[in-house]
């Protein structure tokens, strides 16, 4: 019941959207990207809608063996878009950091091919990349579950406000929210445990939201 009260209060504060982005805890910044006989080429084009504005952006990759970020290049805004090209030795977790360091970075998988990113005020999309499609699929599943939870919280608040809330209704809503939360936690654990670059991004962004029982299931 304490958890439900926390959800109820949080829903009252933010009914439209619940998002959470964890920063990568990295200590050292390296520069340059891979160039070897086994390098693969990539192009990343990032397009912002007319409500978003950044003058410049920097593309960085996570070197997992050192737990360090490495800069792969910077770009200036050209007609609302940024383009990065280069080489890497394998698909890697990457992020785009904007000129304003206070803004949340944008996470993606950097892999071979032409990756197109579109970022709006409340939505984003990635095409041209298998692993990023898998990442987007997880985000869409997550958002679907969160929207269902928010709808439950909002219905609870509405019924509480007009005094139509009965004890049976509250118990049903608590149970429904608990089942949705369990589905979300199982989905997150399953995706992280696949052990690929997508799983690493999800671990960085959402692992801290797992309860102790599901945390123990992480590999």
Protein Blocks (a to p, Z undefined) as FASTA:
>chain_A
ZZmmmmmmmmmmmmmbccdddddddfbdcedddddfkbccddddddddfkbccfbdcddd
ddfklopacdfbdcddeehiacdddddfbdcddddddfblmbccddddddedjddddddf
kbccdehiaklmmmmmmmmmmmmmmmmmmmmmmmmmmmmmnopacfklmmmmmmmmmmmm
mmmmmmmmmmmmnopaklmmmmmmmmmmpcfklmmmpZZ
